[in-house]
Amino acid sequence: MEYFWYIVAALGAGVGTGLAGLSAATVMVPILIVLCPSFGGEYGAYQATAIALASDILGSAVSSSVYARNGHIDLKHGWVMMACIISLSAVGSYAAYLVGNVVLGGFTLVLTFCIGIRFLIKPDTSKSGADVSNVRLGWKEILISLFFGLTIGFGTGFVGTGGGMMMLVVFTAFLGYDLKTAVGTSTFIMTFTALIGFVSHSLIHPAIVLERWDVLLICIVTATAASLISAQFANRVNNQTVGRVTGVILTVLGAAMIYLNYFQDVTLPPLALELLHTLAVLVVFLLIAVCAALVGFEFLHIDGEVRRKVLHTIAFLIILVILLASEHWYVPALLSVLFVVSSCIRF
């Protein structure tokens, strides 16, 4: 079952990177530490962040190459942030090792949800009519880049992200980039920060490479392919569409992950807890599977009949997900009854 979630996590990470410059950790780390028991040990979250960083390296590289071909990278105004982020990423990596799972995992879950809400409220973050391509980098922009660059750099290593979402916010809200240029620039920078972060994590905790090589391989290959396809899709649609899709993905994913991580603290009957747990797992699967399918349909120009078959396959996998996420037979049975009853209700 864990290998199934490795693929789902990597697909979600790749789609997020290509669509909106999300670091792989935003999607991958919550899924690995919540749904994969082997990442529940003392340094499970630390290993998950290293795997996310490794997936970011090639995923960000192929995404940035797509954005570069479409003229959506601007390092003229981003070089200060790039230097700051790279310089502090190793420091944050060592601090994360000292802190451990509690702060690292919880921060990532909450961050996912909050950023999702932010994009739902304002899907296109670029300043109206702003064009910074021919504007010199002034002292105000340099100070902003220094402050946020140093902060994001530490967070890159500490939280195990490439810093993509944070850079996206700074580029659009403070430096006037349009959304696609912000995504392209941030994914370019993430290529290097993720590389440094992964190397730092691996040197500090070599078991990541020696014991988790199979997970690394699966996640890197899957995330890279998904990043390439989703980046092509993002460059074909407008900023509003990209922003809204990103907001929906992160909000639903973040809410589901927060519940899955803390559901045992809720005082409810065991049946209700298991039922909610299974539903949350199902929501995560459907969100990532459907989004990945829709991006693939657009990029590969898949016709209606093949689309139907793919969606039918996803629907069939729902049965498998429910069975694997439930500990007792009566939970899938109850969900089946609820589905039948709801489908018979007419409004």
N, C-alpha and C positions, 0 to 999 in steps of 0.2 A: 504493500500500500504506500510506503514511503516514496518509492520510485515514481509512483503516479503523482504524488504531490510535488516532487522535485520538478517534473515536467510542467505541471500547472504553474508553479511558482516562477519558473524560468520564462514561460510564455507571458505571464503577467508582467514580469520585469522587462522583457524585451519590448512589449507593446508600449509600456509606460515610457521607456527610454526613447523610442522612435517617435512617439506622438508628442510628448511634452517635455522631453529632457529629464525625466525622472531618473534618479539613480536606482539601480536594481534593488538596493536594500529597502527602498520604500515599500515594495511589494514582496520581495523574496524573504526578507528576515522575519516578518510576522508569520508568514505561512510555515517556514521551517521550524521556528521555535514553538509554535502553537500546535501544529498538526503532525509534526514528525518527532516521535518520542526520543529518537537517538540524539536530538539536539536539546534535550532537556537536562543535560548534565551540568557540571560546574562551569564549563566554558562552552556550552552549546551555542549560546547567542554570539559569542566571540567568533566561533567557527562559522556560523551562519553569515556574519557580516563579511568575513574574509571571502567566502564563496560568492557573496553578492558583489564584492569588489572585483573579483576575478571575472565574473560575468559582465561587469561594466566595461572592462578594458576593450574587448573586441566589439561589444554591443555599441558602445559610444563611438568607437572608431568608424564603424560602418555607417552609423547614423549621421555623424558629422560629415562624412564624405558625400552623402546624399544632399545634405543641406548646403554644403560648399558648392556642389554642382549647380544648385539653384540660386546661388548668390546670397545665402543666408548665414554667413559667418562674418563677424566684425571684431577682430582682435585689436584694432586701432584704439578702441576705448575699453578693451577688456584685459590688456596685458598686465595692468597693476593687480587686478584681482587674481589673475592666474599665478603671478609670482607669489602673492601672499598665501594663497591656498596651498600651493605646492610646498612652501616652506614649513607650514605648521601641520600638515597632514600626518607626518610620522610622529609628532608629539602627541597628537590626539589618539593615535593608534595605541601608544604605550599607556596612556591614561585609561583607555577603555579596558585594557587587560587588567589593570589594577582594580577597577571598579567592579567588573563582572556583569552578570546577567540582569540583575534587578533593575538598575537604572537604564541600562542599554535597551532591553526589550521593551519596557514600559514607555520610554521616550519615543521609540520608533512607532509604536502603535498609535499613540496620541497624535504624533506629528502627521501620520498618514491621514487620519480623520480630519484634522484641522485644515490641512492644505486642500483637501477635497471640498470642504465647505467654502473655502476662499474662492476656488475656481467656479463653484456653482453660482456664487454671488456676482463674481466679475469674471466671466470666461475669457474676455479679451483684455489683457492688462496693459497693453501699449497705450501711450499717451496719444490723444487725438491729434493727428496732423504732424506728429513728431517725426523728424528725419535727422538722425545724428550722424549720418554717414560722412558728411563734410564739415562737421563741427569739431574743433580742437578739444582735447581733454583738458578742462580747466582745473583750478585748484579745488573747487567744490567737489567735482567728480572724483578727483584723486583722493580726497579725504574720505568720501563715501566708499570708494573702492578699497582703501586701506582698512577701514573699520570692518566692513562686511567681509572682505577677503580674509583677514586674519581670523575672524569669527568662524566663517565657513570652513577655513582650512583646518582649524582644530576639530570642528564637528565632523569633517570628512573622515578623519581617523577615529574619532571617539565613537560616533554612531555607526560607522561602517558604511557611509554613503559616499557617492562621488560628489555630493554637493550640488547636484543639478537643479533640484527644485529651489533651493535657496538662491542660487545664482540667477535662476529664471525670475524670481521675485525682484531681486536687486536690478537686474538688467532692464526689466520692463517698468517697474515702479519708480526707480531713481535715476536711471541712465537713459531712459527714453527709447529703448529698443522696441521694435515691433516683435510680436510673439515668436514668429518663425526664426528671426535673426537671433533672438534670445536663446531659443532652443538649440539652434545650430552652434552658437558660440559656447554655450554651457556644455554640450556634449563633446565638443572638441577639447575643452579644458578637462572634462571628466576622464577622457582617455588617459591623461597623464596622472591625474590625482588618484584614479582608481588603481593604476599600476603601482604607484608608490605606496598606497595604502595596503594593497595586497602583499607586496613584498615585505612591508613592515610587520603585518600580521603574521605572515609565514615565518619570518625570522624569529619573532617573539614566541610563536607557538607552532613549531614544525609539524605537529600532528595533523594540521589542516591539510597539508600536502601528502604526508605519508599515510594517513588513515582515511582521508576523505577524497582520494583522487577520483573515485568513480562518480561521486556527487559533483565534483568540480567539472568533470568532462561533460556530464549530462547537462548541467546548468549553462555552461559556457556555450556549447553548440546550440542549444535550444534558444537561449536568450539572444544570441547573435543573429540567428535567422529571423526571429520575431522582430528584432530591432530594425533590420534592413527593410522588411516588408512594411512595418508600421511607419517608418520614416518616409518611404515612398508615398504612402497614403496621406500622411500629414502635409506633404508638399503639394497635394492635389486639391485639398479642401481649404476653406477659409479659417481664420483665427478663432472665430466664434465657435465653430464646430469642434475644433481641437480642444478648446478650453472647456466646453460643456462635457465632452466625452471624458476628459481627464477628471473633471469634478465629480461626475457620477461614479467613475471607477474608484477613486480614492475614498469618497464618502462612504459608499456601501462596503468596500473592502475594509476600511478602517473601523467602522462600526461592528462588522462581523468579527474582526480580529480582536477587538477590545473585549467583546462578549466572550469569545472562546478562551481568552487568556484569563479572565476573571470570573467566569460563570460559577466556579465552585464556591465563591464567596456569597452567592445569592441564596437566600433562604426560600427554597421551593421544594415541593415533593420530588423525589428522584425521577419519576416518570416525566414530569414537566421539564426538569433540567436536561434529561437526555433528549427529549423531543426538541427543545430549543437548541441544544448543541448540534444535533443532526441538521436542523434547518439552517443554522449558521454556516456549517460546512458546505451544505448544498448551495447556499447563496454565493459563497466564495468561488466554488467550482463553476457555477453558471455564469457569473460575472466575467471571469477570465476566459472561459471557453467561448462564450457568445461574442465577446469583444474581439478575441483573436480571429474567430471565424469571419466576422463582418469586415475586419481589416483585410483578411486574405481574399474575400470575395471581391473587394474593390480593387486591390492591387493586381490580382491574377485574372480579373475580368471573367469570373466564373458564372456560367449561365444558370437559369432558374432551376433546372432539374438537378444539377449537381448541388446547388445550394440546399435544395430540399433534402437530399440524401445526407449532407453534412449535418444539418439541423436534426434530422432523424437520429443520426448517430449520437449526437450530444444528448438528445432526449433519452435514448437507450442507456447511455452511461449514467444518467441520473439514478437508475435502479441500483447500479453497482456502487455509486457513491453513498447512497442511503444505507445499503447493506453493510458497507465497510465502516461507516461512521457510527453505526448503532451497535450497542453491546447486547441488546436483547431483541428477540424476534418480534415482539409486539410493537416496537416503535415503528419499524417499516410498515407493519400491518396497519397501525393507526394512521400513519401518514397517507397510506393508500386509500383508506376509507375517507379521510378528510378531503383528499383530492377528488374522489368520485362525487362526494356530496357537494363540494363547491362547484364542480362542473355542471351539476344538475340544477343549480340555483339560477333563476332568471330574475334580472333586475328591471 
